Amino acid sequence: MANPDIPNVPDTESLDPEDWEDFRMRLHRMIDIAVDQMERSHEGRVWTPFPDEIKSLFDLSQTGQSSEQVDTTLQKLLPYGVGNTHPRFFGWVHGSGTPSNLVAEIAAATMNANTGGRNHAAIEVERLVIEWCKGLFSFPDEASGLVMSGTSMATIVAIKAARDARLDFKSRQEGLGGHKLVGYTSTEAHACIARAFDMVGLGTDALRRIPVTADHQIDIELLKKQIHNDREGGFEPFLIAGTCGSVNAGTIDDLMALSDISETEQLWFHIDGAFGALGMLSDRLRHRLADLERADSIAFDFHKWLHVNYDAGCILIRSGDTHLKSFSDRPDYLKSAEHGLAAGGTWPVELGPELSRGFRALKVWAQIAEHGEEKLGRMISRNCEQAAYLGELVEAASDLELLLPVSMQICCFRYVPASASDVDLNSLNEDIVIQLQMSGIAAPSTTRIDGKTAIRVNITNHRTAQSDLDVLVGEVRRIGADLTQSH
């Protein structure tokens, strides 16, 4: 007998559209709007602040809106991204995405697959993407990997695997057990390495940050000395994290020397290759990256220099057995079977922290399948050539100063007026970047090089042309001169 206190919900009600033809037309309209936005990605402002009047439309105090209201609000959101789809977005290291990835995203959203486990097509596609990655870096057949949200999460997986392998996997139950593990990276390394040390219980003090040389590479001699001193002091060195593409300057550590030290000292050799590792596709960079194949783990992003739409990163681990031992834990409700939906061998949840995982691998597969390795590699090479061109423009200008040689795709420089002795150059160059961003002309970022504020121009954008760099340099000089005169 029905309980009168419980509302009667009809069992025919769902969240599906009541009229599928009407929904089909709705989706077509939104696709047209999206494609129009993508087609115009090179036009207008690079970045525009999010207006309060549009922000207020996303206030969820009023729900149950009509589909027309929702779609109108979504359309109004589109111009207010971070700007990385525009060819003059030069800040940080963001990929610019591709319209073709929209097709893969629609297919993935339609499947709505959870790729944490079980026996289904999405997991097989991810395994094939990982096989491609293993081939790219000449990793052995027994290596394993996962498509992840990005290098930050991938680094956590790598550091945990390295920690567990050093402690014979007892750390999974017992913790560090009094072991004083320490690892090594450069002062130019990405912060995600220190965060991983924190998150796997090692603590950030366990990460020794080795100074860099004048070329912004980890100082090999200082590294050797620190390892020796740590062993003498009762610490247990277990890992070296090399950088393949530093955030500040795009530099690459001496990977051969680091791999030799790791081998001699019996340390895990990890490489942060967030954007630089995929330089393996580039004829211009490949010879500089040969020692990637000697790494025990590589973390990198597809959403940077492969231009896959956010988000998509990857972890590769040389020893698939170590990888599995570091994460595998199959409770009864996730037990495997020989046949059926619970079959399929090793599940991704046994190789990382997530059981709930989206089908990121499909857009990665689609990007590689459609555009091909050679074309993707050419886009990488072109960005490096453009950064070198920007460096030449800077060196040719009397009021600009190149702060570091261009290594890959990053150029760091500053505006230096003739009256430099009377001007706070750090403050001036900060103001130049802010004005570039606020005006919508371009969006570089800033960093510090040897205490000097640099206008940092990163080019990981398949839409950027040399003319965009001409515009940037002209505007930096114009804004710099105006600010100098106004002081």
N, C-alpha and C positions, 0 to 999 in steps of 0.2 A: 504494500500500500504506500502511495507517495506521501512523503512528509510535507505537510502544507507550509512549513516554515522555510523550506528550501525552494527558491525560485525554479520554475520549470524552464530549462534551456532546451530549445528544439534541437534534436540531434541532426537536423539538416543544415544548421547554421555553421559556417566556416569563415575563414579569412580570404577565401578565393573570391574573384570578382563575380558579381551576379550576372554580368553580361560580358562574355569573353570577347566578343567583337568590339565592344566599346573599349575594353582594356587594350586590345590590339592597337586600336587607333591612338589611344593614350600613349602607349609605349612608342609608337612611331613618331608622335609629336615630340616626345622627349628626346628621342635619338636625333631627330633633325636639329633640335636646339643644341644638343651636345656637340654634334658634328660642326654646326655653325661656329660654336665657341672654339673648337679645335682648329678649324680652318683659319680663324682670325688670331691665332695664338701669337703671331709676330707683330700684331698691330697694337696701338694704344700704349697705355701705361704698363710698366713691368709689375708693380705692386701698388695696390690701393688699400688704404686702411678700411676696415670693416665698419660701415656707418651704423650708428646706434639705431636708426629707424628700421634698418633691415635686420639687425641683430634681434630687435624686439619681436620680429615676426616668428622667431624660433622659440619664443617663450612657451613652454608647455603647460601654461595655466589653462589654455583652451585646447582641448583635444576633441577627437571625433569630427575633424574637419572634412569637408568634401574633397574628393580627389583633385578637383580643379584648384581649390585653395592650396593644397599641398604642392601641386606641380608648379603653380605660380611662384610660391615661395622658393622652391628648389631652383627655379630658373633665375631668380634674383640673386641667389648665392654664387652662381658660377663666376662672376668677374672678380671675386674677392679671395682667390687662392694666394699662396705664398709667392707666386710669380714664376715658378720654375718651368712652366711651359713656354715662357717668353724667351726669345733668343738672347736678350740682354740680362738674364738672370745669372749673376756671377757669384752669388753668395753661397758659402758653405759647399757641400758636395751633394747636390740634388740632381738626380736624373730628370730628364724632361718628358718622359713618357712618350707613347705613340698612340695615334688613333686606332691602329689595328688591334691594340691590346683591349680595346673596348669590346671587340667581338668575343675574345676569349673570356673576358669578365662576365659577359652575358651568359655564355655557355656554362661557366663555373657556377654562377649564381642560380642558374636553372637546375643544375644537378644538386646544389646545396649539400655537397658531400662533406662528411667529417672524415678527415684523413688521419685521424689518430690511430685507426686500426681497422681490422676486419678485411674481408676479401672482396675488393671491388676495383673498378677501373681507375679511379682517381689515384689510388696508391700505386698502381702499376705505372701510370704516367709519371708520377714523382720518381719512382725507381729508375725509369729511363732517363729522366733529367739528371739524376745523380750519376748514372753511368756516363753520360756525356761529360759531366764535370770531371769525373775521374780520368777520362781519356784526355781532356784538355790539359790537366796537370800531371799526366803520366803517373797517376796513382795506381797501385796494384789492384788486381781483381778483388782481393779480400777487403779492400777499403770500404768504408760506408759513409753515409751522409744523410742530411736532412735539408729540405727547404724550410727556411725559418723566416721570421718577420724582418730580420736584419742582422748585421754583424754584431750588434750588442748582445742579442740573445745567443747567437752562434758562439760568441766568445765564452759565455757562461758554460755552455756545453763542453767546449774544448778544455777550459780550466778545470772543470769537474773531472773530466776523463783523465787529465794529466795527474791531478791530485790522487784520484782513486788508484790509478795504475802504480804510482809511487808507493802507496801504502797497502798494496796487495788487496785492494778493494775492501779492506776492513773498515775504512773510513765511512763507508755507507751506513754502517750500524754503530760504530764506536766513536766517530768523529776523528779528530786529529790525534787523540790519545797521547798528548804530550810531545808529538813531533813538531819541530820548529821549521816548517817548510818555508822556503823563500824562492822567489822567482825574479826575473830580470827583464827589463825593457828600457827604452830610452826616455829621456825627458820630453821627447817630441811625440811619444806614443799617444794614441787615442785614450780618452778617459774610460772607455768601456772595459779596458783591461783591469784597471784598479777597481772598478765597480764589480767586476766578476770575482776578484779576490775577496772583496767584501761579502758578496752574496753566497759564496761557497764556504764561508767560515774561516778563511785564511787571514782576513784583515788586510787593510791597505798598506800597513807598515811592512807586510811580508813581501811587497813588491818593491824591489830595488830599482830606482829610476836612475839610469846611467846617463851622464852628460853626453852631449853630441859634439862632433867635430865641427870645424868651420863649414863643412859641407852638409851639416845637419843630419849626419848619420851617427848611429850609436858608436861611441868610442870603444873600439875592440880591446885596447890595452887596459882601459879602466874597468871594462867588464871582467876581464880575466882576473884582475887584481881583486875586484869585489867578490868574485866567486871563491877565490883562495881565502880571503879574509873571513868570509862567512863560514867556510868549512872549519877554519881555525877557531872560530868563535862558537862552535857547537850547533850551527844552523845546518839545515839540509836543503841545499839547492835542488830544485826539481824541474825548473822550466825556464826557457828563454822565449820571449815574445818579440819577434822581429816585425818591423813595419815595412810594408810594401805600399808606399804612397802615404807620406805623412800629411796630416790635416793642414798644417801651417804652410808647407812648402812643396808638397808632392814628392818628397825625396824617398829614396829606397835604401834601406840599410844594406850593408854588405852581407847578403844572404849566404854566400859561400862561406865566409868566415864564421858566421853564426851557426851554420849547420855543422861545420867542422868542430867548433867548440862544444856544441850540444852532443855530438858523437863522442868526443874525447871525454867529456865530463859525465856522460850518460844522463843527459837532461832531455826532457821533452821539448821539441822545437815547434813552437806555434808561430804562425804568421797572420798578422792582421793585414789582410789584403782588401779591405772594404771596397775601395775602387780600383786600386792598382793591380790586383791579381788578374782581373779580366783583360789587362794589357797583354796577356798571352795571345789574344786574338789579333794583336797589332804587329805588323811587320816592323814597325818602328821601335817597339818596346820588347818584343819577345826575347831577344838575346840577353836582355838585362834581368830576365825573370827565370832563367833556366833552373836555378836552385830551389824554386818552389817545390819541385818534385821530391826534394829531400825532407820536406816538413812532415811532422807527425800530425799536424792539423792546420787547416787553412779556413779562415772565416772571411767571407766576402759578400758583396751585395749584387744582386741582379738589377736592383732599382736605381743604380748609379750609372755605370758606363754601359750597361746593356739596355738601359732606357725602358726596362719593364716598369709598368705602372706600380705605384706603391701599394703594399709593401712586399718585398721578396728578397731574402738573403739566403745564405747557405753556410753550412758547416760540413767540411770533409775531414774524416779521421782515417789515417793510414791503416790502423789496426781495427778492422771491424769487430774482432773479438773483444778488444779493450772497450770499444764504444758500447757494445752490447752489455758487457759486464758492469759498466758504470751506471746504466739506467734501467736495465730489464727488471721488471717486477710485475708479474702477471697474477693478480688476485683471481679468486674463483669466478667472479663475474666477467673477467676478461680472458678466461682460459681458451686455449687454442683447440682446434679440431682438425682432423685430417681432411674433411670435406665440408662444403657449405660456407656460410657467411663468416664463420669464425676461423676458417683456414687462411692460408696465404703466407705462412712463414713468419719471419720477424715483422712485427708491427712498428710503425713510427714511434708509438708511445714508449717502446723499449729502447729508443735511441735519443730521447729528449724529454723535457719536462711536461709537454703538453699532450693531453688526451683529446681535447677539443682543438682541432686544427682545420682551417679552411683549405680550399683547393688552390693554393698559390701556384703550384707547379704548372698548372695549365697555361697561364699567361706567359710563364718562362718558356715552356715548350713552344708555344705559338710564336713568340718573338724570334726564337732561334730558327724554327721551321720556316717561317715566312721570309725573314730578312737575310738569313744565312750568315755563317761565320765570317766570310770574307767582307761582306758589306758592313757588318757590325764592327769588325776590326778596322775598316777604313774610317769609320766615324771616330773611333778612338784616336787613330793616327792624326786625323784632321784637327781634333781638339789640341793635341800636343803641338802641332804646327802653328795653330792659332796663338797658343800661349807664347811660343817662341817669337812670333810676329809682334805680339804685344810687347814683349821684352825689348825688341828692336825699336819700337816706337818710343818706349820710355827712355832708352839710352840716347835716342836722337834728340830728345827734348831737353833744353837747358834747365828747365824748372821742374823736372821729374828725376827721381833717383831710384834705380833698381836696387832693392835691398837683398835679394838673393838671386843667384843664377836660376834660370827656369829649368826645372828638372823634368817635369812631365806636363801637366795641364794647369799648373798654378803659377801665377805671376804675382809677386809681392813688390810693391813700389810705393813711393810717397811723393806728394807735391812739396817742393822746396823752393819758395820764392827767393828772389834776389836779396830781400831783406830778412833772410832766415834768422840772423842773429837776434832780431827783435821780436820774433814770433815763436809762440809755443807750437812747435810742429806737430806734436802728438794731438793736441786739441784741434788744430787746424785740419788735420787729415781725418779725424773723427767727424768733424762737422761737414767736410766734403762728402763723405760717404752717406751721412744722414740726409743731406740735401739731394744727393743722387736718388736715394730711395724715396724720399717724400715727394720729389718732383715726378716720379714714375719713369725717369729717363733710363736708369739702370739700377741694378741691385747687387753691387759687390758687398763684401763684408770687411771687417777689420781683424787684425791680429797684431801680436807684438813680435818683432824680430830684433833680438839683441837690445831690447828696451825701447825700440822705435815703433810707433804705430804705423802699420802698413795698410795700404789699400790692397786687400787680398782679392784677386780675381781668379776664381775657379771656373774652368770651362769643361763641363761634362754635359754638353748640350748639342744635339745633332742639328739644331736649328740655327746655331750661331754662325754668322758670316764675318769675314774680315772687316766689312763695313761697320759692323756693330762695335768692333774694337776701336775703329777710327772715331766713331761717335763718343765712346767712353773716354778716350784720351782727350778729345777736344773739350768735353764737358768738365772733366776733372780740372783741366787748366783754366777754363773759364770761371768755374765756381771758386777755385782756389784764388784766382786773381781778385775776384769780387770780394771774397771774405777778407783777404789781406788788406785791400783798400779800405774796407769798412772798419777795420780795427784802428 
